[in-house]
């Protein structure tokens, strides 16, 4: 049991949740006291890191956890309408055929991910699903995953679409693949120095093969 383990972020990496999230955030703007996001603002945010976005938004700091919780509840109601990123299912299937064990590690709610996976018949692709809001950040989730399943960083890769995915992986000593089809732009991802940076799900297999070539088998 020493197959390399590839953990995936969910939103923006596997599931195309972007437009739905914006619609939900704009719905809650009045209630939480911020301006609805224009298309220009959405594009501008893509070039910012998560911390910069929170600073740039006018949401008061103490309201942010409540906003996140509320938005995620609304997301659940819309989850069955979300599609997988184009080409990602084929790439995931190929990885499992090549002997990689796959998992999802996300700060989205488990129930949301389950709805999506069931709806697209993708349950059998993943061995692990670690989900849940954490105020401690994804690097803690990554460390907890390693302890819980006794899987060390030498056989682990994280795949995500945001700068915070890169930072979390680095903090926990895990190699990271960044994808440019999600939330953050290629430019800002590049600044955070991922171990691989890909623009299309078809490139996933090769990037993973390269990064895992020295992994113990
Ligand atoms: Mg994401």
Boltz pocket constraint, residues with backbone or C-beta under 6 A from the ligand:
constraints:
  - pocket:
      binder: B
      contacts: [[A, 9], [A, 10], [A, 11], [A, 12], [A, 13], [A, 160], [A, 161], [A, 162], [A, 182], [A, 183]]
      max_distance: 6.0
